[in-house]
């Protein structure tokens, strides 16, 4: 009789989870959590940039996101290139610049 109760509990667990393997049922009972999905560096940069902007838009979020992702992903530090980076949000129509113009595509002077 003592062996019958655990057997009934085990069989009810197995039949209740018929679409899963016994190994998956055992993982669920033991509290197994699958590892998070791997993200690309580009996805991580976008997430960190958005997270930084939610905190404070006046911060240098591009550099903060770059430093955070570099640290988390274990990438080697590189020198930050000199120049200007223009971050465009939303749907932006890119105009063809005239050959005499030194301004970047999509840039309009006020």
RANORRA-V195301 format. One record per run of one state. SS is the DSSP state (2 for helix, 1 for strand, 0 for the rest). FROM is the first residue (numbers start at 1). LEN is the number of residues. If there is no record, write none. Layout:
# RANORRA-V195301
SS&FROM&LEN ; SS&FROM&LEN
This chain:
# RANORRA-V195301
0&1&1 ; 2&2&15 ; 0&17&5 ; 2&22&9 ; 0&31&10 ; 2&41&15 ; 0&56&5 ; 2&61&13 ; 0&74&37
